């Protein structure tokens, strides 16, 4: 069947219109050098659907998320070494404890953090006219850390249970959990009571930071050991015997064990620490001083 000239002219106009409409769509997003009709050999696969839709895969795949992931991982990487690293909560406890000590002393150090705390502890030693007065001031600091009603209820309700076993074990765990910011790494262990029984009411401090940083046996005895023993006995109803080791700076807490009399406590008979600046100065001034005269004058 032959087509008439009019119908042929209409067919050609339709074909040209369709080609003119398809060409801009097909060439959208292509480089200028590649625009144009494809060869007959590749007509079956040209143009790709991504080009027809104007997509640019190479640009859409770019992303900066790996840099964010790496920075987060680097920030979360643990530091090398086994020393205790204070957390945000530990820093809050340090600031709270320091504020209570500052209230008692009436003076604060310009140094931040733990170094400032140790200067306040030294000022607490200087302020006291005697070792007993310093001890009483430290007990008041410990009291101010707790709500008064909590201390009363603990002593009245928990301390008498099972001859103090429950209260002693609770305090051991609370101390190991909440006081590492002050003392360093510590763990709960078992202690032997005077009657031969064994309770898991002990806390072993591997290396006391408070003792190491203070560099003073007197600060350890008068602002930590003696007032802490007095506080737990008088205000929480639990016996406590603390055994600091002045050679390796470790310390053993024995909850549920009464402390010995002061004249029998071996910690009070120790000489000044080797790192104590006062003891070093005294040794430089007189090398023939007997051992008893090297005992810490602050104790």
Secondary structure, DSSP 8 states (H G I E B T S, - for coil): ----HHHHHHHHHHHHHHHHHHHHHHHTTS-GGG-S---GGGTTT-S-HHHHTT--HHHHT---HHHHHHHHHHHH---SSSS----HHHHHHHHHHHHHHHHHHT---SS-HHHHHHHHHHHHHHH-SSHHHHHHHHHHHHHHTS-HHHHHHIIIIITTGGGGHHHHHHHHHHHHHH-HHHH-SEEEEEEE-TTS-EEEEEEEESS-HHHHHH--HHHHIIIIIHHHHHHHHHHH---EEEEE-TTT--EEEEET-----GGG-GGGG-B--TT-HHHHHHHHH-TT--GGGGB-TT-
